[in-house]
Amino acid sequence: MNTLNNIKLKLKDFRDKNTLVYDLFTSIVISYILVLVLTNFIAYPIHVEGSSMYPTLHDLDYGFSNLLSYRSEGIERGDIVIIYYPPIEDYLIKRAIGLPGDMVECKDDIIYINGQAIEEPYLNTKYRDDWVKSGEPFTANFGPVFVKADEVFVMGDNRRTGGSTDSRIFGPLKIELIRSKDIYIFYPLSHFRWITGP
C-alpha cells in the first residue's frame, strides 16, 4: 500500500511540476503574441535619436506611434510620420510637408506649396526666432521640388543648417515607406504627451 501511495505522490508531484512549466510556457507565448499584435497592428515603438525634430521631440524620448490612425486616415500635411529610409535600413521621424502632386520650395524662410505660402503652427516660434536673430535663415532656400503621385516630401522641425537630414537632401520618399503617424511620448515623464496632426 505504501508503494502505491508513493507512486501516486510522485505522479502528483510530476503533474504539478509540468503544470507550472506549461503555465509558464503558455504565459510566455501569449505575451509574445500580444506584443506582436500590438507592434504590428496598433502601436509602433519609437526611440528618438538626435535632434532633427527638436524642439517638438527630444533626443532619447521614448514612446509609440499610431499604426491604426495612419491606416484609417492616411496622412495630412503637417503630420509627424515614421518612415523607412532604405539607405540606412532604419526608420526616420519626420513631418509630412509635401504630398503627392505638390511642388515644394522655400524662399526667405517660408515654405511654399504649389506657389502658396503655408502656415506651420507646429514649429516652435521662439526657437525659430532665436535662430533667425543669429543671422542665418531657419530654413534655407531650396526647390522647387516636385512630389510624384507615389511620394511624400518630409522635413524635420529643426530646420537650421545641419539640424535635420530630410527630403531637402535626399528628395521625396515613396509614400509606401510610411509605417505610422502621430506620436505618444511616455518617457521621460517631463515630456509625456500625445502629438497628433498638424
Secondary structure, DSSP 4 states (H G I P E B T S, - for coil): -HHHHHHHHHHHHHHHHHHHHHHHHHHHHHHHHHHHHIIIIIEEEEE--SSTTTTTS-TT-EEEEEHHHHHHH---TT-EEEEEEGGGTEEEEEEEEE-TT-EEEEETTEEEETTEE---TTS-HHHHHHHHHTTS-SS--EEEEEPPTTEEEEE-S--STTT--SHHHH--EEGGGEEEEEEEEEESGGG-EEE---
